Amino acid sequence: MADHNEVAYTTADGNDYPAHEQSYEDFLKLMKYTGIATVVVLVLMAIFLT
């Protein structure tokens, strides 16, 4: 079997961790605002469609 002492992503060349972290933060912001917009739409539907 192969020897797996090192974790591959720690030794890989070309990993751009700051860009990865920024993309993840942007994704979280997008999900937060999408959730808020969904709640607002549902509340407005409940008010005006009943």
GIDARA-V323031 format. One record per residue. SS is DSSP state (H for helix, E for strand, L for the rest). NEAR is the number of other ideal C-beta (glycine too) atoms within 12 Angstrom. Layout:
ss->(SS,SS)
near->(NEAR,NEAR)
//
This chain:
ss->(L,L,L,L,L,L,L,H,H,H,H,L,L,L,L,L,H,H,H,H,H,H,H,H,H,H,H,H,H,H,H,H,H,H,H,H,H,H,H,H,H,H,H,H,H,H,H,H,L,L)
near->(3,6,5,8,8,10,9,11,12,10,11,11,8,9,14,12,13,10,12,14,13,13,14,14,14,14,14,14,14,14,14,14,14,14,14,14,14,14,14,14,15,15,14,13,12,11,10,9,9,8)
//
